[in-house]
């Protein structure tokens, strides 16, 4: 676990701070909550679809292994 944390920290050192708060990224705008909500919802949907896909692959693998 320490190894992955170390590499994550090394990776984040190379990311510019301007990426986190660039011009036009206004959290005070009225649409900010909606846009961020849609963004996080899309991430959850992708994770859910990937989980279903992996579960089906595992199930298919178990069925084929039993034959």
KASUL-V136078 format. One record per helix or strand of 2 or more residues. SS is the DSSP state (2 for helix, 1 for strand). FROM is the first residue (numbers start at 1). TO is the last residue. If there is no record, write none. Layout:
ss & from & to
SS & FROM & TO
SS & FROM & TO
This chain:
ss & from & to
2 & 2 & 13
2 & 17 & 20
2 & 32 & 66
